[in-house]
């Protein structure tokens, strides 16, 4: 019985270790995303389309804003 218990304990501890690594990677990715304001794929495509619309003259950049 102790051999079987040891195998089960090893699998549980391994699963916890893998789960922690995945959690830590996601936490660091979110932190970097907040610090650097990284565009994801969807935002990058939208930004590219908006830039194309401005370059073609279809959309005019907003010039009425003032920086505080």
C-alpha positions in Angstrom: 0.0 0.0 0.0 2.7 2.6 0.7 4.1 2.2 -2.8 0.7 3.0 -4.3 0.2 5.9 -1.9 3.6 7.2 -2.9 2.7 7.1 -6.6 -0.5 8.9 -6.0 1.2 11.5 -3.9 3.9 12.0 -6.6 1.2 12.5 -9.3 -0.7 15.0 -7.1 2.5 17.0 -6.3 3.5 17.0 -10.0 0.0 18.3 -11.0 0.3 21.0 -8.4 3.8 22.0 -9.6 2.6 22.2 -13.2 -0.5 24.2 -12.1 1.7 26.6 -10.2 4.0 27.1 -13.2 1.0 27.8 -15.5 -0.4 30.3 -12.9 2.9 32.1 -12.5 3.4 32.4 -16.3 -0.1 33.9 -16.7 0.4 36.3 -13.7 3.7 37.6 -15.2 2.1 37.9 -18.6 -0.7 40.0 -17.2 1.8 42.2 -15.3 3.8 42.8 -18.4 0.6 43.5 -20.3 -0.4 46.2 -17.8 3.1 47.7 -17.6 3.8 47.9 -21.3 0.2 48.1 -22.5 0.9 45.4 -25.2 -1.6 45.1 -28.0 -3.0 41.7 -28.5 -3.8 40.3 -32.0 -7.3 41.8 -32.1 -6.2 45.3 -31.0 -3.3 45.2 -33.5 -5.6 44.4 -36.4 -8.0 47.2 -35.4 -5.1 49.7 -35.0 -3.8 48.7 -38.4 -7.2 49.3 -40.1 -7.6 52.7 -38.4 -4.2 53.7 -39.6 -5.0 52.7 -43.1 -8.3 54.7 -42.9 -6.4 57.8 -41.8 -3.7 57.3 -44.5 -6.4 56.9 -47.2 -8.2 60.1 -46.1 -11.4 58.2 -45.2 -10.9 59.1 -41.5 -9.5 62.3 -40.2 -7.4 62.3 -37.0 -9.0 64.2 -34.1 -7.1 67.4 -33.6 -9.4 69.1 -31.1 -7.9 67.5 -27.9 -5.4 69.3 -25.7 -3.0 67.6 -23.4 -3.2 68.6 -19.8 
